[in-house]
Amino acid sequence: MSAVTPAVPASERTTLTAADWEQAALDLIAEKGLGGLGVEPLARRLGITKGSFYWHFPKRDQLLEQALARWERQDNESLARSLDSDLPAAERLAEFILRTSRQNRSHQIHAALCAASDDPRVKPMLERITKRRLDYLAKAFRELGLDDEAARHRARLTYTSYVGYIQLQTRGMAPERGTDEFEAYVRHAIDTLLTPR
């Protein structure tokens, strides 16, 4: 017997789009982790009935898959803008370090997804994103004059510092933005990671 889609008032169908639900799902994941994503808490947060959810998605898993795809697309676009621009490699890399040292919603989502990396829907996406980021970083380091092996190692070191730093931010253990300690850390990271050896 097939499931019946609940009747949803037209005002709720037109007010929220599937994209709205996807973004709200990502926000909830950032705050509560993957396990905190549920239809009922999401509907409460959005101030709308669960029926509106079922107008757009047959089940939670489809929302999760589409939300993850949305986040991956946004990450790809951001990566391409910053690391594949016409700026010199040193400037692109310095900007990457500056941007990644600033806590934002995307970093919170990334940290939450890393905590759920054993989930079969999350793991392949994180692997794709990590490979793509490492490839972009290695390309920029090659442009700075490093050979292939050194560029790969430096890309991995840079990315490891990024992932580690957002974990510290998530736990409130990183220097506060705008403080002298924060500025000194960012400058040290740029000097250390971008100085050819």
N, CA and C atoms as a LAMMPS dump frame, in Angstrom:
ITEM: TIMESTEP
0
ITEM: NUMBER OF ATOMS
591
ITEM: BOX BOUNDS ff ff ff
-5.0000000000000000e+02 5.0000000000000000e+02
-5.0000000000000000e+02 5.0000000000000000e+02
-5.0000000000000000e+02 5.0000000000000000e+02
ITEM: ATOMS id mol type element x y z
1 1 1 N 0.845 -1.18 0
2 1 2 C 0 0 0
3 1 3 C 0.885 1.235 0
4 2 1 N 0.625 2.194 -0.884
5 2 2 C 1.481 3.373 -0.974
6 2 3 C 1.089 4.403 0.062
7 3 1 N 2.107 5.181 0.459
8 3 2 C 1.868 6.226 1.459
9 3 3 C 1.102 7.358 0.804
10 4 1 N 0.213 7.949 1.576
11 4 2 C -0.572 9.068 1.091
12 4 3 C 0.093 10.355 1.541
13 5 1 N 0.317 11.268 0.602
14 5 2 C 0.904 12.563 0.949
15 5 3 C -0.141 13.38 1.675
16 6 1 N 0.177 13.884 2.893
17 6 2 C -0.815 14.632 3.639
18 6 3 C -1.2 15.917 2.908
19 7 1 N -2.463 16.307 3.102
20 7 2 C -2.908 17.577 2.519
21 7 3 C -2.193 18.713 3.227
22 8 1 N -1.666 19.629 2.438
23 8 2 C -0.915 20.758 2.993
24 8 3 C -1.552 22.039 2.49
25 9 1 N -1.829 22.98 3.377
26 9 2 C -2.395 24.242 2.919
27 9 3 C -1.505 24.864 1.842
28 10 1 N -2.143 25.454 0.838
29 10 2 C -1.395 26.057 -0.271
30 10 3 C -0.414 27.104 0.22
31 11 1 N -0.755 27.835 1.279
32 11 2 C 0.146 28.88 1.786
33 11 3 C 1.46 28.284 2.269
34 12 1 N 1.413 27.098 2.861
35 12 2 C 2.646 26.462 3.331
36 12 3 C 3.451 25.891 2.173
37 13 1 N 2.759 25.394 1.128
38 13 2 C 3.481 24.85 -0.02
39 13 3 C 4.269 25.941 -0.734
40 14 1 N 3.687 27.133 -0.821
41 14 2 C 4.338 28.199 -1.576
42 14 3 C 5.296 29.011 -0.735
43 15 1 N 5.152 28.987 0.575
44 15 2 C 6.009 29.788 1.434
45 15 3 C 7.423 29.219 1.507
46 16 1 N 7.521 27.928 1.717
47 16 2 C 8.835 27.295 1.848
48 16 3 C 9.114 26.415 0.632
49 17 1 N 10.307 26.572 0.102
50 17 2 C 10.733 25.738 -1.015
51 17 3 C 11.561 24.567 -0.485
52 18 1 N 11.855 23.62 -1.35
53 18 2 C 12.742 22.525 -0.963
54 18 3 C 14.097 23.07 -0.549
55 19 1 N 14.551 24.12 -1.243
56 19 2 C 15.842 24.73 -0.895
57 19 3 C 15.823 25.313 0.511
58 20 1 N 14.684 25.873 0.925
59 20 2 C 14.566 26.402 2.289
60 20 3 C 14.718 25.276 3.316
61 21 1 N 14.068 24.147 3.045
62 21 2 C 14.178 23.003 3.942
63 21 3 C 15.619 22.481 3.981
64 22 1 N 16.269 22.441 2.816
65 22 2 C 17.66 21.961 2.758
66 22 3 C 18.575 22.859 3.588
67 23 1 N 18.429 24.173 3.435
68 23 2 C 19.285 25.088 4.184
69 23 3 C 18.997 25.005 5.681
70 24 1 N 17.728 24.898 6.032
71 24 2 C 17.375 24.752 7.452
72 24 3 C 17.954 23.452 8.014
73 25 1 N 17.956 22.398 7.196
74 25 2 C 18.537 21.121 7.626
75 25 3 C 20.037 21.286 7.88
76 26 1 N 20.731 21.999 6.998
77 26 2 C 22.167 22.228 7.189
78 26 3 C 22.43 23.049 8.449
79 27 1 N 21.593 24.047 8.698
80 27 2 C 21.745 24.857 9.918
81 27 3 C 21.562 23.998 11.163
82 28 1 N 20.569 23.103 11.127
83 28 2 C 20.323 22.225 12.273
84 28 3 C 21.473 21.242 12.461
85 29 1 N 22.012 20.719 11.357
86 29 2 C 23.174 19.827 11.446
87 29 3 C 24.352 20.569 12.072
88 30 1 N 24.563 21.818 11.666
89 30 2 C 25.667 22.611 12.221
90 30 3 C 25.542 22.756 13.731
91 31 1 N 24.323 22.898 14.214
92 31 2 C 24.096 23.134 15.643
93 31 3 C 23.966 21.858 16.462
94 32 1 N 23.334 20.821 15.893
95 32 2 C 23.003 19.625 16.675
96 32 3 C 23.676 18.36 16.184
97 33 1 N 24.394 18.44 15.062
98 33 2 C 24.994 17.243 14.494
99 33 3 C 24.001 16.489 13.633
100 34 1 N 24.496 15.482 12.945
101 34 2 C 23.661 14.711 12.029
102 34 3 C 22.503 14.04 12.761
103 35 1 N 22.76 13.555 13.958
104 35 2 C 21.715 12.887 14.734
105 35 3 C 20.604 13.817 15.173
106 36 1 N 20.857 15.117 15.175
107 36 2 C 19.847 16.09 15.586
108 36 3 C 18.883 16.467 14.484
109 37 1 N 19.116 15.958 13.276
110 37 2 C 18.247 16.3 12.151
111 37 3 C 17.006 15.428 12.163
112 38 1 N 15.87 16.051 12.387
113 38 2 C 14.592 15.353 12.37
114 38 3 C 13.529 16.245 11.76
115 39 1 N 12.503 15.639 11.207
116 39 2 C 11.445 16.411 10.548
117 39 3 C 10.72 17.301 11.551
118 40 1 N 10.354 16.736 12.703
119 40 2 C 9.58 17.508 13.683
120 40 3 C 10.347 18.716 14.221
121 41 1 N 11.607 18.541 14.685
122 41 2 C 12.32 19.726 15.167
123 41 3 C 12.559 20.76 14.068
124 42 1 N 12.719 20.284 12.851
125 42 2 C 12.929 21.196 11.726
126 42 3 C 11.66 22.002 11.45
127 43 1 N 10.522 21.325 11.454
128 43 2 C 9.251 22.017 11.233
129 43 3 C 8.997 23.04 12.341
130 44 1 N 9.269 22.653 13.597
131 44 2 C 9.103 23.6 14.717
132 44 3 C 9.97 24.824 14.51
133 45 1 N 11.221 24.591 14.133
134 45 2 C 12.162 25.694 13.918
135 45 3 C 11.66 26.638 12.833
136 46 1 N 11.075 26.073 11.795
137 46 2 C 10.589 26.88 10.679
138 46 3 C 9.192 27.444 10.92
139 47 1 N 8.561 27.002 12.028
140 47 2 C 7.23 27.505 12.351
141 47 3 C 6.179 27.069 11.357
142 48 1 N 6.266 25.807 10.943
143 48 2 C 5.37 25.309 9.897
144 48 3 C 5.031 23.86 10.214
145 49 1 N 3.994 23.324 9.592
146 49 2 C 3.59 21.949 9.89
147 49 3 C 4.513 20.934 9.214
148 50 1 N 4.502 19.722 9.752
149 50 2 C 5.276 18.644 9.129
150 50 3 C 4.75 18.316 7.74
151 51 1 N 3.481 18.577 7.516
152 51 2 C 2.893 18.303 6.208
153 51 3 C 3.605 19.046 5.09
154 52 1 N 4.084 20.247 5.395
155 52 2 C 4.826 21.02 4.402
156 52 3 C 6.1 20.283 3.994
157 53 1 N 6.736 19.646 4.972
158 53 2 C 7.938 18.861 4.67
159 53 3 C 7.602 17.774 3.653
160 54 1 N 6.53 17.025 3.915
161 54 2 C 6.179 15.901 3.067
162 54 3 C 5.683 16.336 1.69
163 55 1 N 5.359 17.589 1.533
164 55 2 C 5.03 18.094 0.204
165 55 3 C 6.286 18.086 -0.672
166 56 1 N 7.449 18.34 -0.046
167 56 2 C 8.718 18.44 -0.789
168 56 3 C 9.553 17.157 -0.757
169 57 1 N 9.464 16.393 0.329
170 57 2 C 10.332 15.224 0.513
171 57 3 C 9.506 14.042 1.035
172 58 1 N 9.746 12.849 0.505
173 58 2 C 8.993 11.697 1.009
174 58 3 C 9.471 11.239 2.386
175 59 1 N 10.743 11.516 2.704
176 59 2 C 11.276 11.088 4.006
177 59 3 C 12.521 11.908 4.358
178 60 1 N 12.941 11.773 5.599
179 60 2 C 14.091 12.513 6.119
180 60 3 C 15.357 12.23 5.308
181 61 1 N 15.564 10.974 4.919
182 61 2 C 16.792 10.613 4.205
183 61 3 C 16.949 11.382 2.904
184 62 1 N 15.826 11.603 2.201
185 62 2 C 15.923 12.357 0.95
186 62 3 C 16.311 13.811 1.238
187 63 1 N 15.746 14.383 2.296
188 63 2 C 16.136 15.747 2.69
189 63 3 C 17.625 15.783 3
190 64 1 N 18.106 14.802 3.769
191 64 2 C 19.519 14.772 4.128
192 64 3 C 20.387 14.687 2.873
193 65 1 N 20.048 13.809 1.965
194 65 2 C 20.845 13.66 0.745
195 65 3 C 20.865 14.953 -0.072
196 66 1 N 19.719 15.598 -0.197
197 66 2 C 19.665 16.843 -0.967
198 66 3 C 20.378 17.982 -0.238
199 67 1 N 20.291 18.004 1.081
200 67 2 C 20.998 19.035 1.851
201 67 3 C 22.51 18.851 1.716
202 68 1 N 22.973 17.602 1.77
203 68 2 C 24.401 17.335 1.601
204 68 3 C 24.864 17.723 0.198
205 69 1 N 24.057 17.424 -0.8
206 69 2 C 24.401 17.798 -2.175
207 69 3 C 24.465 19.323 -2.302
208 70 1 N 23.548 20.008 -1.646
209 70 2 C 23.538 21.48 -1.67
210 70 3 C 24.823 22.02 -1.055
211 71 1 N 25.219 21.47 0.107
212 71 2 C 26.423 21.946 0.787
213 71 3 C 27.666 21.667 -0.062
214 72 1 N 27.698 20.506 -0.701
215 72 2 C 28.843 20.177 -1.555
216 72 3 C 28.929 21.135 -2.744
217 73 1 N 27.793 21.448 -3.366
218 73 2 C 27.795 22.417 -4.481
219 73 3 C 28.297 23.783 -4.018
220 74 1 N 27.802 24.229 -2.863
221 74 2 C 28.236 25.524 -2.334
222 74 3 C 29.735 25.518 -2.042
223 75 1 N 30.23 24.421 -1.494
224 75 2 C 31.653 24.305 -1.198
225 75 3 C 32.473 24.35 -2.481
226 76 1 N 32.027 23.648 -3.508
227 76 2 C 32.742 23.648 -4.792
228 76 3 C 32.803 25.049 -5.391
229 77 1 N 31.684 25.756 -5.331
230 77 2 C 31.647 27.122 -5.874
231 77 3 C 32.591 28.039 -5.104
232 78 1 N 32.574 27.925 -3.78
233 78 2 C 33.45 28.754 -2.946
234 78 3 C 34.917 28.43 -3.208
235 79 1 N 35.224 27.152 -3.323
236 79 2 C 36.595 26.719 -3.585
237 79 3 C 37.079 27.244 -4.929
238 80 1 N 36.241 27.126 -5.929
239 80 2 C 36.629 27.595 -7.26
240 80 3 C 36.862 29.109 -7.256
241 81 1 N 36.001 29.848 -6.558
242 81 2 C 36.175 31.308 -6.499
243 81 3 C 37.487 31.693 -5.838
244 82 1 N 37.846 30.986 -4.783
245 82 2 C 39.018 31.406 -4.007
246 82 3 C 40.328 30.816 -4.499
247 83 1 N 40.34 29.544 -4.856
248 83 2 C 41.612 28.907 -5.194
249 83 3 C 41.848 28.757 -6.688
250 84 1 N 40.844 29.043 -7.493
251 84 2 C 41.008 28.904 -8.937
252 84 3 C 40.889 30.268 -9.622
253 85 1 N 41.164 31.319 -8.876
254 85 2 C 41.045 32.666 -9.435
255 85 3 C 42.328 33.039 -10.176
256 86 1 N 42.348 34.257 -10.712
257 86 2 C 43.517 34.734 -11.454
258 86 3 C 44.587 35.335 -10.542
259 87 1 N 44.333 35.374 -9.241
260 87 2 C 45.33 35.924 -8.321
261 87 3 C 46.568 35.033 -8.29
262 88 1 N 47.723 35.596 -7.97
263 88 2 C 48.92 34.765 -7.812
264 88 3 C 48.696 33.7 -6.726
265 89 1 N 49.392 32.584 -6.865
266 89 2 C 49.201 31.449 -5.96
267 89 3 C 49.386 31.833 -4.501
268 90 1 N 50.395 32.639 -4.198
269 90 2 C 50.638 33.017 -2.793
270 90 3 C 49.456 33.782 -2.22
271 91 1 N 48.855 34.652 -3.016
272 91 2 C 47.692 35.414 -2.539
273 91 3 C 46.482 34.506 -2.353
274 92 1 N 46.267 33.557 -3.275
275 92 2 C 45.143 32.627 -3.14
276 92 3 C 45.295 31.784 -1.874
277 93 1 N 46.506 31.305 -1.635
278 93 2 C 46.733 30.47 -0.454
279 93 3 C 46.602 31.269 0.836
280 94 1 N 47.123 32.486 0.85
281 94 2 C 46.995 33.33 2.041
282 94 3 C 45.527 33.613 2.324
283 95 1 N 44.759 33.872 1.278
284 95 2 C 43.319 34.135 1.45
285 95 3 C 42.61 32.891 1.963
286 96 1 N 43.014 31.712 1.478
287 96 2 C 42.429 30.457 1.964
288 96 3 C 42.662 30.337 3.473
289 97 1 N 43.882 30.604 3.921
290 97 2 C 44.201 30.492 5.345
291 97 3 C 43.432 31.534 6.151
292 98 1 N 43.376 32.764 5.655
293 98 2 C 42.617 33.816 6.349
294 98 3 C 41.147 33.43 6.466
295 99 1 N 40.561 32.976 5.363
296 99 2 C 39.138 32.66 5.356
297 99 3 C 38.828 31.463 6.256
298 100 1 N 39.687 30.464 6.226
299 100 2 C 39.403 29.265 7.017
300 100 3 C 39.65 29.463 8.508
301 101 1 N 40.347 30.522 8.858
302 101 2 C 40.56 30.783 10.287
303 101 3 C 39.369 31.517 10.902
304 102 1 N 38.433 31.934 10.072
305 102 2 C 37.245 32.644 10.557
306 102 3 C 36.09 31.663 10.663
307 103 1 N 35.554 31.534 11.851
308 103 2 C 34.444 30.608 12.059
309 103 3 C 33.223 31.08 11.279
310 104 1 N 32.638 30.197 10.525
311 104 2 C 31.39 30.519 9.843
312 104 3 C 30.523 29.269 9.787
313 105 1 N 29.322 29.424 9.273
314 105 2 C 28.362 28.312 9.269
315 105 3 C 28.89 27.112 8.485
316 106 1 N 29.561 27.357 7.362
317 106 2 C 30.093 26.258 6.57
318 106 3 C 31.096 25.431 7.371
319 107 1 N 31.923 26.096 8.182
320 107 2 C 32.883 25.365 9.016
321 107 3 C 32.166 24.531 10.073
322 108 1 N 31.09 25.078 10.624
323 108 2 C 30.321 24.333 11.63
324 108 3 C 29.683 23.089 11.004
325 109 1 N 29.184 23.251 9.788
326 109 2 C 28.599 22.1 9.084
327 109 3 C 29.69 21.062 8.814
328 110 1 N 30.862 21.534 8.353
329 110 2 C 31.966 20.617 8.081
330 110 3 C 32.363 19.849 9.335
331 111 1 N 32.47 20.535 10.457
332 111 2 C 32.842 19.869 11.715
333 111 3 C 31.796 18.828 12.104
334 112 1 N 30.523 19.157 11.956
335 112 2 C 29.457 18.21 12.294
336 112 3 C 29.494 16.994 11.372
337 113 1 N 29.783 17.225 10.1
338 113 2 C 29.849 16.102 9.157
339 113 3 C 31.075 15.233 9.416
340 114 1 N 32.185 15.859 9.798
341 114 2 C 33.374 15.067 10.152
342 114 3 C 33.075 14.168 11.344
343 115 1 N 32.273 14.67 12.28
344 115 2 C 31.904 13.861 13.45
345 115 3 C 31.019 12.676 13.05
346 116 1 N 30.391 12.764 11.876
347 116 2 C 29.522 11.689 11.392
348 116 3 C 30.114 11.02 10.15
349 117 1 N 31.428 11.018 10.051
350 117 2 C 32.083 10.539 8.826
351 117 3 C 31.913 9.044 8.584
352 118 1 N 31.424 8.308 9.576
353 118 2 C 31.174 6.878 9.358
354 118 3 C 29.808 6.634 8.708
355 119 1 N 28.992 7.679 8.594
356 119 2 C 27.688 7.547 7.946
357 119 3 C 27.908 7.308 6.447
358 120 1 N 27.277 6.307 5.862
359 120 2 C 27.529 5.982 4.448
360 120 3 C 27.114 7.078 3.465
361 121 1 N 26.268 8.006 3.895
362 121 2 C 25.901 9.124 3.015
363 121 3 C 26.905 10.26 3.128
364 122 1 N 27.562 10.355 4.263
365 122 2 C 28.487 11.463 4.524
366 122 3 C 29.898 11.135 4.057
367 123 1 N 30.336 9.926 4.321
368 123 2 C 31.731 9.55 4.045
369 123 3 C 32.168 9.814 2.61
370 124 1 N 31.43 9.342 1.578
371 124 2 C 31.911 9.58 0.212
372 124 3 C 31.938 11.065 -0.151
373 125 1 N 30.98 11.83 0.383
374 125 2 C 30.969 13.259 0.101
375 125 3 C 32.189 13.939 0.718
376 126 1 N 32.507 13.598 1.975
377 126 2 C 33.687 14.18 2.62
378 126 3 C 34.961 13.785 1.88
379 127 1 N 35.011 12.565 1.393
380 127 2 C 36.186 12.127 0.626
381 127 3 C 36.335 12.935 -0.661
382 128 1 N 35.225 13.17 -1.358
383 128 2 C 35.284 13.982 -2.581
384 128 3 C 35.725 15.409 -2.284
385 129 1 N 35.144 15.991 -1.256
386 129 2 C 35.483 17.378 -0.906
387 129 3 C 36.949 17.476 -0.496
388 130 1 N 37.405 16.546 0.319
389 130 2 C 38.794 16.573 0.768
390 130 3 C 39.742 16.428 -0.415
391 131 1 N 39.465 15.491 -1.317
392 131 2 C 40.327 15.316 -2.491
393 131 3 C 40.355 16.58 -3.342
394 132 1 N 39.192 17.167 -3.561
395 132 2 C 39.111 18.378 -4.378
396 132 3 C 39.91 19.515 -3.742
397 133 1 N 39.758 19.685 -2.445
398 133 2 C 40.491 20.752 -1.758
399 133 3 C 41.995 20.501 -1.802
400 134 1 N 42.401 19.257 -1.561
401 134 2 C 43.83 18.943 -1.606
402 134 3 C 44.399 19.16 -3.006
403 135 1 N 43.634 18.805 -4.032
404 135 2 C 44.091 19.027 -5.412
405 135 3 C 44.29 20.51 -5.703
406 136 1 N 43.331 21.337 -5.278
407 136 2 C 43.456 22.785 -5.48
408 136 3 C 44.672 23.335 -4.746
409 137 1 N 44.849 22.91 -3.5
410 137 2 C 45.981 23.405 -2.711
411 137 3 C 47.308 22.964 -3.33
412 138 1 N 47.401 21.695 -3.729
413 138 2 C 48.648 21.192 -4.324
414 138 3 C 48.974 21.946 -5.609
415 139 1 N 47.961 22.227 -6.406
416 139 2 C 48.17 22.985 -7.648
417 139 3 C 48.771 24.357 -7.33
418 140 1 N 48.229 25.03 -6.328
419 140 2 C 48.745 26.354 -5.958
420 140 3 C 50.179 26.254 -5.442
421 141 1 N 50.479 25.221 -4.673
422 141 2 C 51.85 25.07 -4.167
423 141 3 C 52.824 24.741 -5.297
424 142 1 N 52.366 23.999 -6.309
425 142 2 C 53.229 23.764 -7.468
426 142 3 C 53.528 25.076 -8.183
427 143 1 N 52.535 25.952 -8.254
428 143 2 C 52.745 27.263 -8.868
429 143 3 C 53.773 28.086 -8.093
430 144 1 N 53.915 27.806 -6.799
431 144 2 C 54.927 28.496 -5.992
432 144 3 C 56.321 27.907 -6.191
433 145 1 N 56.413 26.822 -6.979
434 145 2 C 57.714 26.259 -7.286
435 145 3 C 58.034 24.941 -6.609
436 146 1 N 57.102 24.393 -5.823
437 146 2 C 57.357 23.104 -5.191
438 146 3 C 57.166 21.985 -6.211
439 147 1 N 57.969 20.92 -6.071
440 147 2 C 57.765 19.77 -6.96
441 147 3 C 56.479 19.045 -6.541
442 148 1 N 56.075 18.062 -7.331
443 148 2 C 54.784 17.403 -7.092
444 148 3 C 54.663 16.821 -5.685
445 149 1 N 55.688 16.104 -5.256
446 149 2 C 55.62 15.468 -3.936
447 149 3 C 55.567 16.516 -2.83
448 150 1 N 56.422 17.512 -2.895
449 150 2 C 56.43 18.562 -1.869
450 150 3 C 55.112 19.33 -1.867
451 151 1 N 54.553 19.565 -3.052
452 151 2 C 53.277 20.285 -3.142
453 151 3 C 52.15 19.478 -2.492
454 152 1 N 52.151 18.165 -2.717
455 152 2 C 51.122 17.312 -2.086
456 152 3 C 51.27 17.316 -0.569
457 153 1 N 52.519 17.208 -0.089
458 153 2 C 52.745 17.219 1.359
459 153 3 C 52.309 18.547 1.974
460 154 1 N 52.669 19.655 1.312
461 154 2 C 52.317 20.974 1.848
462 154 3 C 50.801 21.182 1.801
463 155 1 N 50.159 20.68 0.762
464 155 2 C 48.697 20.771 0.68
465 155 3 C 48.057 20.009 1.838
466 156 1 N 48.554 18.815 2.109
467 156 2 C 48.013 18.003 3.204
468 156 3 C 48.235 18.688 4.552
469 157 1 N 49.427 19.268 4.738
470 157 2 C 49.716 19.98 5.99
471 157 3 C 48.783 21.19 6.156
472 158 1 N 48.586 21.929 5.072
473 158 2 C 47.702 23.093 5.112
474 158 3 C 46.271 22.67 5.431
475 159 1 N 45.821 21.608 4.786
476 159 2 C 44.453 21.156 5.005
477 159 3 C 44.273 20.584 6.411
478 160 1 N 45.288 19.883 6.897
479 160 2 C 45.242 19.342 8.255
480 160 3 C 45.135 20.477 9.275
481 161 1 N 45.871 21.549 9.045
482 161 2 C 45.79 22.678 9.979
483 161 3 C 44.398 23.302 9.94
484 162 1 N 43.782 23.336 8.759
485 162 2 C 42.423 23.869 8.622
486 162 3 C 41.429 23.011 9.406
487 163 1 N 41.445 21.697 9.154
488 163 2 C 40.495 20.806 9.819
489 163 3 C 40.702 20.833 11.338
490 164 1 N 41.951 20.814 11.759
491 164 2 C 42.237 20.873 13.197
492 164 3 C 41.772 22.177 13.816
493 165 1 N 41.962 23.268 13.103
494 165 2 C 41.578 24.57 13.643
495 165 3 C 40.057 24.69 13.789
496 166 1 N 39.288 24.171 12.808
497 166 2 C 37.84 24.277 12.978
498 166 3 C 37.347 23.369 14.11
499 167 1 N 38.067 22.275 14.378
500 167 2 C 37.702 21.45 15.534
501 167 3 C 37.946 22.23 16.837
502 168 1 N 39.059 22.955 16.902
503 168 2 C 39.323 23.784 18.083
504 168 3 C 38.27 24.879 18.223
505 169 1 N 37.895 25.505 17.115
506 169 2 C 36.858 26.544 17.155
507 169 3 C 35.549 25.972 17.675
508 170 1 N 35.187 24.795 17.193
509 170 2 C 33.94 24.154 17.599
510 170 3 C 33.904 23.937 19.107
511 171 1 N 35.058 23.663 19.687
512 171 2 C 35.14 23.4 21.123
513 171 3 C 35.469 24.655 21.936
514 172 1 N 35.525 25.799 21.269
515 172 2 C 35.819 27.044 21.973
516 172 3 C 37.253 27.134 22.468
517 173 1 N 38.183 26.439 21.789
518 173 2 C 39.568 26.394 22.243
519 173 3 C 40.523 27.158 21.337
520 174 1 N 39.983 27.901 20.368
521 174 2 C 40.819 28.696 19.456
522 174 3 C 40.785 30.149 19.91
523 175 1 N 41.818 30.92 19.567
524 175 2 C 41.802 32.342 19.941
525 175 3 C 40.602 33.06 19.332
526 176 1 N 40.059 34.016 20.075
527 176 2 C 38.913 34.803 19.594
528 176 3 C 39.318 35.673 18.423
529 177 1 N 38.448 35.725 17.417
530 177 2 C 38.707 36.612 16.279
531 177 3 C 38.856 38.045 16.764
532 178 1 N 39.801 38.764 16.132
533 178 2 C 39.998 40.171 16.472
534 178 3 C 40.983 40.401 17.607
535 179 1 N 41.379 39.326 18.308
536 179 2 C 42.351 39.483 19.385
537 179 3 C 43.761 39.448 18.803
538 180 1 N 44.714 39.973 19.567
539 180 2 C 46.109 39.939 19.129
540 180 3 C 46.579 38.494 18.934
541 181 1 N 46.135 37.6 19.822
542 181 2 C 46.537 36.197 19.726
543 181 3 C 46.034 35.582 18.415
544 182 1 N 44.799 35.899 18.045
545 182 2 C 44.234 35.386 16.802
546 182 3 C 45.027 35.894 15.599
547 183 1 N 45.275 37.208 15.564
548 183 2 C 46.004 37.787 14.437
549 183 3 C 47.42 37.211 14.34
550 184 1 N 48.059 37.002 15.492
551 184 2 C 49.409 36.434 15.495
552 184 3 C 49.389 35 14.976
553 185 1 N 48.35 34.234 15.354
554 185 2 C 48.235 32.859 14.869
555 185 3 C 48.083 32.828 13.344
556 186 1 N 47.169 33.636 12.814
557 186 2 C 46.924 33.644 11.371
558 186 3 C 48.188 34.033 10.62
559 187 1 N 48.874 35.059 11.091
560 187 2 C 50.114 35.489 10.43
561 187 3 C 51.153 34.372 10.479
562 188 1 N 51.275 33.71 11.633
563 188 2 C 52.23 32.605 11.778
564 188 3 C 51.873 31.461 10.816
565 189 1 N 50.584 31.126 10.711
566 189 2 C 50.157 30.048 9.814
567 189 3 C 50.509 30.39 8.371
568 190 1 N 50.242 31.622 7.957
569 190 2 C 50.555 32.026 6.59
570 190 3 C 52.062 31.979 6.345
571 191 1 N 52.837 32.541 7.262
572 191 2 C 54.292 32.541 7.095
573 191 3 C 54.864 31.126 7.053
574 192 1 N 54.358 30.261 7.925
575 192 2 C 54.878 28.897 8.008
576 192 3 C 54.493 28.064 6.799
577 193 1 N 53.233 28.13 6.418
578 193 2 C 52.744 27.264 5.347
579 193 3 C 53.132 27.745 3.957
580 194 1 N 53.359 29.04 3.806
581 194 2 C 53.635 29.579 2.462
582 194 3 C 55.104 29.853 2.187
583 195 1 N 55.948 29.594 3.167
584 195 2 C 57.377 29.806 2.939
585 195 3 C 57.974 28.562 2.302
586 196 1 N 58.431 28.639 1.052
587 196 2 C 59.014 27.458 0.406
588 196 3 C 60.234 26.964 1.188
589 197 1 N 60.386 25.665 1.246
590 197 2 C 61.543 25.073 1.933
591 197 3 C 62.476 24.493 0.883
